[in-house]
Amino acid sequence: MMDIATLRSAYRCWQTSPTEQVEHFLEQCEDQDWAALWISRVSTDRLRRQARDLEDQRRADAQSLDRLSLYGVLFAVKDNIDVAGMLTTAGCPAFAYTPACSAPVVMRLEAAGAILVGKTNLDQFATGLVGTRSPYGAVPNAFKPEYIAGGSSAGSAVAVARGLVHFALGTDTAGSGRVPAGLNNIVGLKPSRGLVSTRGVVPACQSLDCVSILTLTVSDATVVLQATRGFDSQDPYSRQLDLAPDACPTRFRFGIPRANSLEFFGDTHAQASFEGSVDLLKSLGGEAVAIDFAPFLEAAALLYEGPWVAERLAALREFFTSQADAMHEVVRTIISGGMRYSAADLFDGLTHIERLKKRVAPLLASVDVLVVPTVPTIYTRAQVLAEPYRTNRNLGYYTNFVNLLDLAALAVPTCLRADGLPAGVTLIHRAGSDLLLADLGTRLHKAAGLPLGATGQPLRQDSVPALRGDTVDVAVVGAHLRGQPLNHQLVERAGRLMWTCRTAPRYRLYALPNSTPPKPGLVRDATSAGRAIEVEVWRLPVQHYGSFVALIPSPLGIGRIELEDESWVQGFVCESWALEGAEEISHFGGWRGWLTRSCREEQGEP
């Protein structure tokens, strides 16, 4: 299974088709070892018809691939998310119903060209972090089946890790998307609360619930987030939320819990993995800052030892009253605990959380990102069955506080432990920082050098998000540089100069003849003749980007340029036919160097 960026490249070159992707999925699903991943699947006929419809659409409209950001991308959804005409069970057969409409998040994905293949297994009513509390079976870990997959989005995580789908939706209230991501070597994005509509999702704690995104790469999670986010006036907890447009600085400060708060429950492999992750972040330009973790832990305790348990009961009150015996024993016990709390307890809890937010705010303001282990340890399925409450509570040590404190979080794989099991960290910061986290997460994931999930496929080094928030970064090399004749085209569109850097040493620069004003042409040359060329990276609002690109005359155009730090951005490139008669000026290191030489020649200087 390919990541989304690789799949789109293959589609663009006609190297594969949606039909081939669907047939590959159907072939893989014949493996009964992964039967516990699924609660229901889309029919073979419907999948094939959807694939053909996309292919017909592209034949009729060559631009459809560009317009549909998820063209032919296969995805699954956790079975507490509504899909029109398919049962929603939430992991409880007695609760099942057939919705007439899909959840808005599903409709947005299908409108972007994605193909839904099925609904995945979960801890019943999304109550658990283990992936074993389901009458449909315990989901095995993608690396070692005797271990848990993590929950509650267990089936979604393993479907991605095993390469059955390109991405999957889960939900995340207490860590239900991040924990299984961390235990299966995949990326788990828990968006800021209210950023993605939760209408059509069976509530766990409705005021805290988030739809989570499970992918092979951070770039894929970013693409899916862009397709799904948006205000929903019919969702009581949806909100207008501007995403921070700025990238994480090259030199950054990351907070980690003080040593007296770090907890691994005796798991030396997990401790060593986190220490290695901290070193990896330092190698990327990070400075580790130990912070007071006590208020985060205090908030985490409120989720299951405070009145929010009553919100789980409120979501299922009618079903719990009439059919509690149909529920999984552990889930029933947890939800029944909600009866202990009064309205007064709830208001006390709400006030307590607001105080904790005030304590946490300056701690987060002192760093660019908070970094914690995604999970402190991992358990076998036998251990979880023997002690279902303690093991589950331990797994949420670093996750339970995030939604209560209104934070965004991104789980990123960083290593395979000495015992062969995955490990990783979660990047956390304030609401709206989702794509800032993705920027650092991309650098971290790339530096870790891990295969994608359990597929054995390598991570593409150019698999980075092009968009940050509602902006796009574009590298300019000539007449659009600061102080040059066409720079006004960027400034008039609210463009901002972000940084000056050089390309990777794989390019050549030419002074194009007969261009007014004078312009250079940049072409990629991966041979030893390539050089590093100076560029400026400007950030443009997305709404102005199209009008900017429309001004670019042939033979110039916009492509993707590799920078000296191995990241990729949009940038000016030149068609090779225009180089005939052009002077190569690569040895000047950039357009400014060549202009300086030309100016001296005009003045008669040597």
N, C-alpha and C positions, 0 to 999 in steps of 0.2 A: 504494500500500500504506500502510495506517495503522499507527501505533504501537499497542501493546497497549492503552494507556489509552483512546485514541480508539476503537479497535475495540469495547472493552467498552461504552463509552457508546452506540455505534451499535447494538450488540446489545440493550442495555437498552431503547432507544427503538424497537426493531423496525425500524430503518432499514436493516439488512442481516441476512443469515443465514449460517450455515456453508456452506450450498449455494452461495450467491452468492460467497463467498470462494473456495471450491474451483473454481467455474467460471471465476472471474477468473484463478486460478493456471493452470489448464489452457490458457486462451487465451494468457496470456503465454508459456507454455512452447513455443508454436509458433514463437517467434523463434529461429532456428537460431544467431544470433550468440552465444547463451549456452549452446550445447550442451555445451561443455567444462566447465560447472559441475557436471554430473551424471555419476555413474557408474551409478546405477540410480534408478528412480522407482517409487513406489507406483502400482498399476494405477488407471485411471480409475474402474472399477466400485467398487473398495474405497474410494477417496476419497469418492465420492458416497454410498456406504452409510454411512460414518462420519459424514458431515455430516447425513444424514437421521436417524441414531440420536440424535445430539445434539439435534436439533430435536424429535424425539418425546419425548425425556427432559424437555425444558423444558416441553413442553405438558402432560406428566403431572405435573411437579413444578416449579412456578413458581420455587422457590428454587434450582434447579440452577445458574443463572447465578452466584448469590452463592457457592454452595458450591464451584464449579469455577473456580479462579483463572485458568485458561487455556482457558476454554470457547471452542471454535471457533477457536483460535489456530493458524495454520499454521506448521510448523517443519520443518527439515531437519537431518540429522546427517552429520557427516564419516564417510567410509566406512572408518574403523578402529574404529567403534562398532557393536556387534552389534544387529541388529534381527531378531527371530524370522522365519524364512522368507525372508529376503532375503540375498543374497550379501554377505559381508564380504570385500573385496579388499585393503584397505590400500594400494590403488594398484598392486597387483601381481597380474595375472590368474592366474599359476601358483600363487599362495598362497591363492586364494579358497576359502572354505568357507561352508556355510549353517548358521547357528546355530539350535538349537531354541528358545532363549530370548533375549529382548531383554536388553540391559544394564539394570541397575536404574535408571539415570538416564533411560532412555527410558520404562521402565514408569511411573516417577513422573510424567513429563510427560503421558503418555496418561491416567493416572488423574486428572490435573488438568483433563482436557478438551481437551488439545492434539491436533492432527491432523498426523501425520507424512506428508510428501509425497515424500520421497526421500532418497538418500544422495549426498553431494557429493565432488567430486574433491579430491585432496590430493597434496602431495609424498610420494612412495612411502615407506611405513613411517614417515610423519610425520618424515622426515629431511630437513629443509630449511626455509628461511625465504623461499623465492622463488616457489613455486607453478608451477614449470616442470618438475619432476622426476617426470613422470607419463606412462605410456604412453597415458593417456586424453586427452592434450593439455595444453598450457599454458593456465592460466586467465587471461583478459585482465583488466586493471585496469578497474574500473567507470567510471572517468572518461576514461581514454585507453588504448585497447586495445593500443597498442604498448608500454606499460609493464607491469611485472609486477603481479600482484595481491598478492604476498606469500604466504608459506606458514607452516606447511604446510597450514593450514586455508583454503586459497584459495577453493575452491568455496563453502564455508559463508559466508565473508565477502562474496563478490560476490552471492550469492543474497539476502542481507539488504540490501546496499547498493542493489541494483537493484529492491528491493521485491517480489521473488518470494515471499518468506516473511516472517513477522513476526519470527522469530528463528531462530537455528541454533546447533547445538553444534559446537564444534571440540575440539581438544586443545591443550595448551600445556605443553611441556617446557622449551624454550629460548626461547620467544617466539612459538610457532606460532599462538596466538590473537591476541596483541597486535599483531604486525607486520602481518598482513592487515587488521586493524581500522584501524590507523593509515593504511594506504595506500588505504583505501576510504571514509573519512569516516564510520565507524560506531564504536560502543562495543564494547570487548573486555574482558570481566571474566575475569581469571584468579583463581579462588578460592584461598583458602588450601589448601595440600596436605591431603588427607584429608577436606575438608569435603564434597565430592561424590564419591560412589563411582566408582572407575575399573574396577570389575569389568565384564567384557564389552567392554573396550577393548583392542585389540591393543597391547601395550606398546612404548614407545620406550625410555625409561629408567624402569622401573616404580616405582622409589623416588621419582622426581621428577614423574611424569606427573600432569597435572590435566585434567579436562574443562573447557573454556572456553566462555563464553557470549557470543554475538555478536548484538547488537541495534541498533536505531535510536536508542534513548535509554537513559540510565542507569536510569531508572525501570523500563523493561522488563527490563533485566538483573537488577535487584533482585527483581522479581516471579518471574522464572525461577529465580533462586538460591533463593528461599524454597520453591519447589516441588520443587527437586531435592536440596537439602542434607539430610544425615542420615547417621547412623552405619550402616555395613554390616559386620557381624561376619564376613562371608565375604571381604571385601577386606582383604588383609594390611596395607595402608597407610591404611585408614580410621581416623579418630580422633574422639573426642568433643571438640568444639571450641566453646567459647562465643564468640559474636560480641560485640564491644564494642558496648554499647547507646548510647553517647554520640555525639552529632553532632559534626562538626568545629566548633570555636569560630568565632564571628563574626569575631574577630581571631585570626589564626593565623600560625604560622611555617612556611615551607616551605623545605626544603633543596634546593639545586641543586648540581651538580658545580662545583668550582673551575674557573676559566677554563682552567687548564693541562690539565684532564681532559676538557673539552668537545671533542667531535670531530664534524665534519660532512663529512669527506673532500672538502673543497673545494666543497661544495654551499652556496652563499650563500643560496639560497631557504630551505633547511632552517634555517640559522642565524638568518635574519631571522624566520622563523616561531616559533622557540623564544623569541627575545627578545620577540616580541609576546605570546606566551603568558605569559611571566613578568610582563609589564606588566599583562596581563589579571587574573592572580591578585592582583597588588598592588591593583588597583582593587576587588577583592572583599574587601579587608581583610587581605591577606596581606603578610608581611614576608619577603623573600628572604634566605636565610642560605647562604653558600657553605660547603660541607663537603668534607672529604677523601674523594675518590671512589676512591682507590687500592685499598682493600680490596674494594670492589665489583668493580672490574675484575680484581683478582687472582682472585676467585671465578669470574668469568665465564670466564676463560682455562681453568679446570679442566674445564669441561664438555666441550670437544672436544680439549683438550691434556692431559687427565688420564685417570684410570682409568674415568671414567663412560662412555666410549666402549665399554668392555667390557660394560657393562650392555645396550647396544643389541645387541651380538653375542649375549649370553646369551638375550635375548628371542627371537631368531630362529635359535638355534644349529642346530636340526635342519634347518630349511629352508635355511639358509646352507650347511650341509655338503653337502646333496644337490642344491640347485638355485640356487646362487649366480649362474650364468650367466643366470638368468631375471630378475635384478634390474637396475634402472637402473644404468648404469655408475658414476655419481657416488655414488649411495647405496651400492653394493657397495664402492667404495673406502673410503668413510667407515667403514662397519661393519667391514670387514676390519681396520681400524686397531686394533680392540679386542684383536686377538691379541698386540699388543705388551706388554700389561700383565699383571703378576703379582698374586697375592693380596697380596703385600707392598706393591705399588704402591697397591692399593686402600686398605689400612689407613693408609698414609701420606697419601693423599688425604682420607680421612675425618677424620684428625687435623688436617690443614691447614684443612679447612672449619670445624671446631669453633673453631680459633683465630681464623679470620676472623669468625665469628659474634660472638665476644667483642669484636673490634675494631669491628664494625658497630653493636652494641647501643647504646653511648652516643651514637653519631652520630644514630641514629634517635630516641633518647630526647630529644635536644635540639630536635627539630622535631615538628610535628604530622603532617607528610607529606613524603616525598621526591618531587621532581618531576624527571623526565628527558624528553628527546625520546623519543617512541615509537620512531622510527627516525632515524638520522643523515642518511639520504639515500634516494633512490629510483633504480632502474635500469630501463632498457628491457629487454625480453626478449632482444634481440640482445646487449646487454652481459652479461647473466647467462650466456647460452649460450657467449659467448666466454671468460669468466672465472668459471666456476661456483663455485669455492671462495672466492676473495677477496671477491666480491660478497656471497655468503651470510654470510661471517664478519663483514663490515662491518655488515650489517643487524642482527646480534645484539649490537652493541656495548652497547646499553642494556637488553637483555632477558635475556642468558644467566645472569646471577647470581641472578635472583629466586628460583627454586625451590631452588637449592643453599643459599641463605641462609634458606629457609623464610619467605618474605614473600608478602603478598597484593599484587595489582596490578590497576589499572584504566586501560585506554587510553581517552582521551577526545579527540574531535575538537575542535580549537580554531580552525582557519582553513583557507582555501584559499590556496595559495601564489600568487605572482605568475604562475606558469606554469599555473595552473588545477588543479594536483594537490593532494590533501588533505595536511594536516599536523596533528599533535596531540601531546599529552604523555601520559605515563603517571604516575599517582599510585601510590606504593608505600609500604607500611609493614609492620609486624609481622604475623604470622599472627593471624587473628581480627579484623583491622581492615577487613574487606571492606565493611561497610556504613557505616563512618565514611568510607572512601574514596568510597563512592557518594554520601554526603551532599554532600561538597565537589565531586565530579564533576558532580552535578546542577547546582549553582550555576555551575560553570565552563562546562558545555555550554550552559546557558541564556544566559549572558553572551556566549558566542561568536556566537550568533545565526545559526548555520549551518542550511542545509536538511538534511533527514534523508537520510543516505546520498547516493545519486545520484538520488533520486526527485524532487527539486525541491520536496517538501512541507515546510512550515515546522514547527519544533519547537513543540508546544503549551506555552504558558507555565505551565500548571498540571500539567505532566507531571512530578511529583515523587513519590518513594517515600513512602508513608504509614507504613510499618513500618521501624523501625531495630532490627536484632537481633531479640530476642524481646519487643519493646516496641512500643507505639503512642503517638504524641503526640496529645493532645486539648486544644483551646483552650476554656477555661471563661470565662464572662462575668458570672456573677451569684452565685447562692447557693453555688456550689462554689469561689469564690475563697478564698484563704487567710484564715482568721479568720471566714468566713461559716458559716451554720448547716449546710450540707451538705458542707463541705470534708472532714469525717471519712470520707465515702464514698470519697474518693480515698486518703486516708492509710491507711485500713484495708486497702486493696488494694495497699499498697506503692507508691503513687504518689509521684512526686518533682516538685517545682516546678522546671522547667528555666529559664524566663525569663518576664519580663513585657514585653509589647510592645503594639502597636496593630494593628488590622486595616488593610487597604487602605482608602482613603477612599471606600468603596462600600457602606456599611451604615447602617442605622437601628436605634436601640435604643428599646424600649418597656417601661414598667412594667406588667406584666400584672395586671389586676384579679382579685381573689378567689383569689389563689394563696398557699398556706401551705407553708413560709415564703415571703415575698415573692420573686418571681423576675422577671427581665427576659426579653424576647423579642428576639432579634437576627434581622433580615431583611436580605437583600442588596438594594441599590438602586444600580444602576450609573449613575443620572442624576447631575446636578450637585448634587442634594440629599443624596447620600450623604456620610457622615462616617467618620473613623477612630475606632474604639472600642477602649478599653483591654481587653486580655485577658491571662490567664495561660496558659501552655502547660505542661501536666503530662504526665509520662511514666508510663505504666502497663504492667506486665507483660501480655503478650498473654493469658495464662491467666486474668487477672482482668478483662479488658476487657469480655467478654460480660456478666458479672454486673453490672458498673457500668452498662452501657447499659440493661440490663433494669429498672433503677430509675428511668429517666427517664420522667416522666409526660407524657401529651399535654397541651398542643399542642407540647411541646418534643420535639426529636429530635436525632440526630447527622447532620451533613452535612459538607461540605468548606468551609473558610473561608480566604479569601485574606488573608495578612498583609501588613504594610507593606513588607516586602522582596520582595514578589511571590511568595513561596513559599506553599504550601497545606498545611493540616493538617486533621485531623478536628476538629470543633467543634460547639458547641451552636447550633442554629438553631430557628426558630419557624415554625409554620404560619400563613399569612397570615390565616385566618379568626379567629384568636384576638386580632387587633389591634383589633377593634371595641370601642370604649369604653376602649382602653388609652391611657395618657398617653405621648406621645413624649418621650424624655429624651436624645436623641442629643446635644444641645448641651452636656450635662454631661461628655461625653467618655468616659463609662463608668458602671458600676453604683456604684462607690465615690463618684464625684462626686455622683451623685444622692442616695445615702444621706447624705452629708455635708449636703446641702441640707435633706433631710427632718429630720435630727436638729436642725439649727438652728431649723427652723420649730417643732418640738415644744418647744424651749426658749425660744421667743419671740424668737429672734434674727433680725435682718433678713437 
